[in-house]
Amino acid sequence: MLKAHLLLVDGDPVSLGALVHCFRSEPGITLSTAVNPHDAWKMLQDQPGRFDLMILDCLMRNRGGLDLLLRIGDDRRLAGIPIILQTPLAPTAGQVREGTAAGPCHYLTMPCGRDAAVATVHAVLAKSSFSKALCRQLPTRGNAPQEMAACEFAIRTLEEAGELATLVAQACPSPEAAVFGVSELLVNGVEHGNLGLSYGEKSQLALSNCWKSEVDRRSAHPDNLGKRVRLSFRRESNQVTLRNADDGQGFAWQDYLELDPRRACDPNGRGIALSRIPSFSSVHYEGCGSVAVATIAAVG
């Protein structure tokens, strides 16, 4: 478990107590609690960089939870805080749309077992940590990538995917917004395309904190050493176009372009759908799904 400071926001003392019980003995975790949106907002405003993750009851009275979510989405200082929306039942399609209106969100159905809650938080923190690390690398690229017009790249590993994502994002109209989506395209090409990691396998690996080690093991297998993910970058007057191709067998991409309530509480499987919100103007797949094409509209 990564070291992290969690903010738990819930007006029900029983539910809040259950969440505290899940995490209070977890190594590396520090907890703060709020019993209403007003107190939570004040804590977030007083120290915007204090919290690494927030678990928020989205069914608080008078839409308080969702209103707080929207306020957070409008504050650029709080944009990096991953949010898990706590629900008593699996979220409906309408709740998923409302939740993502403020940015990428995750879901946790309560009550749930301690292991499930801790595993979900770990998976969200790991993805957030990866995204923040990429954003920190962006300023180191200088101005050279902004002059890119047409380029072709090939990568093989997760580490190379991260390096290329920061380079390509720096050449996009809004680098901090683009880096999330570009990294999702590249990582998906590596793990699901070239290495054949299935949706179900990744879910289990994420919950048991073995995802990275398994991806590294498969990357080193002789059958996979020659496989590459190829990314083409094209800048035009009105948009940037990214074409991402892997050497895999494809997948049922039609099921993953939109946020599906049936997968809302899963630790994975939502990256491409979520990346369309901050990163891309459009995303579509070609053929069997081994080629993804994303566009980013020019600013202004």
Rosetta blueprint (number, residue, H / E / L):
1 M L
2 L L
3 K L
4 A E
5 H E
6 L E
7 L E
8 L E
9 V E
10 D L
11 G L
12 D L
13 P H
14 V H
15 S H
16 L H
17 G H
18 A H
19 L H
20 V H
21 H H
22 C H
23 F H
24 R L
25 S L
26 E L
27 P L
28 G L
29 I E
30 T E
31 L E
32 S E
33 T E
34 A E
35 V L
36 N L
37 P H
38 H H
39 D H
40 A H
41 W H
42 K H
43 M H
44 L H
45 Q H
46 D H
47 Q L
48 P L
49 G L
50 R L
51 F L
52 D L
53 L E
54 M E
55 I E
56 L E
57 D E
58 C L
59 L L
60 M L
61 R H
62 N H
63 R H
64 G H
65 G H
66 L H
67 D H
68 L H
69 L H
70 L H
71 R H
72 I H
73 G H
74 D L
75 D L
76 R H
77 R H
78 L H
79 A L
80 G L
81 I L
82 P L
83 I E
84 I E
85 L E
86 Q E
87 T E
88 P L
89 L L
90 A L
91 P L
92 T L
93 A H
94 G H
95 Q H
96 V H
97 R H
98 E H
99 G H
100 T H
101 A L
102 A L
103 G L
104 P L
105 C E
106 H E
107 Y E
108 L E
109 T E
110 M L
111 P L
112 C L
113 G L
114 R H
115 D H
116 A H
117 A H
118 V H
119 A H
120 T H
121 V H
122 H H
123 A H
124 V H
125 L H
126 A H
127 K H
128 S H
129 S H
130 F H
131 S H
132 K H
133 A H
134 L H
135 C H
136 R H
137 Q H
138 L H
139 P H
140 T H
141 R H
142 G L
143 N L
144 A H
145 P H
146 Q H
147 E H
148 M L
149 A L
150 A E
151 C E
152 E E
153 F E
154 A E
155 I E
156 R L
157 T L
158 L H
159 E H
160 E H
161 A H
162 G H
163 E H
164 L H
165 A H
166 T H
167 L H
168 V H
169 A H
170 Q H
171 A L
172 C L
173 P L
174 S L
175 P H
176 E H
177 A H
178 A H
179 V H
180 F H
181 G H
182 V H
183 S H
184 E H
185 L H
186 L H
187 V H
188 N H
189 G H
190 V H
191 E H
192 H H
193 G H
194 N H
195 L L
196 G L
197 L L
198 S L
199 Y H
200 G H
201 E H
202 K H
203 S H
204 Q H
205 L H
206 A H
207 L H
208 S L
209 N L
210 C L
211 W H
212 K H
213 S H
214 E H
215 V H
216 D H
217 R H
218 R H
219 S H
220 A L
221 H L
222 P H
223 D H
224 N H
225 L L
226 G L
227 K L
228 R L
229 V E
230 R E
231 L E
232 S E
233 F E
234 R E
235 R E
236 E L
237 S L
238 N L
239 Q E
240 V E
241 T E
242 L E
243 R E
244 N E
245 A E
246 D L
247 D L
248 G L
249 Q L
250 G L
251 F L
252 A L
253 W H
254 Q H
255 D H
256 Y L
257 L L
258 E L
259 L L
260 D L
261 P H
262 R H
263 R H
264 A L
265 C L
266 D L
267 P L
268 N L
269 G L
270 R L
271 G H
272 I H
273 A H
274 L H
275 S H
276 R L
277 I L
278 P L
279 S L
280 F L
281 S L
282 S E
283 V E
284 H E
285 Y E
286 E E
287 G L
288 C L
289 G L
290 S L
291 V E
292 A E
293 V E
294 A E
295 T E
296 I E
297 A E
298 A L
299 V L
300 G L
